[in-house]
């Protein structure tokens, strides 16, 4: 077998459609960059997060709303606003959603639609799913590989400033609200802590490991892990 030229990207063999990679990340950890890149490397559809700074701003109704969330992050009224705001974002493209049951709350409907979409992707095309509680919902399914991107706060702030082209004050404000809401999402829907290592197969400090290298590591590890668990052949198979 011939080796790759020096400096060339490692080859990644095509994957079977049933591979699902979930990527959970804190604000500034680079999930918005790594997620789509991993999907491209693996030839899989990409499904973005529903908890992004723009959604949170809309749900909070400005700075006064943000202060209300900090004071009452578990409140039903606050969480309903977040669910409604997230529900206005594009759904899981190309996935048929079930008809909502009569009497279903906005929260129940949102969760049912999101989970139905992830289940259908697992059964059909596979995907790279960023956020959405994917690791908690899909669990230890052998066709899934769960990743967590994180890093020290100050390094995440600096990385967010570079990625988003914003100033430090704005990055800190986005970090505080985005991380708070993402944690609330996991607690409310799945009673899980987003930082719990038991949910993930691979955890990376993506403020130290370059994002392009994170992409390589995730793509290769997902293929090899699936092979080791009795799925499709790995890179050497």
Secondary structure by P-SEA (a helix, b strand, c coil): ccccccccccccccccccbbbbbbbcccccccaaaaaaaaaacbbbbbbcccaaaaaaaaccaaaaaaaaaccccaaaaaaaaaaaaacccccccccccccccccaaaaaaaaaaaaaaaaaaccccccccccccccccccccbbbbbbcccaaaaaaaaaaaacccaaaaaaaaaaaaaaaaaaaaaccccccccccccccccccccccaaaaaaaaaaaaaaaaaaacccccccc
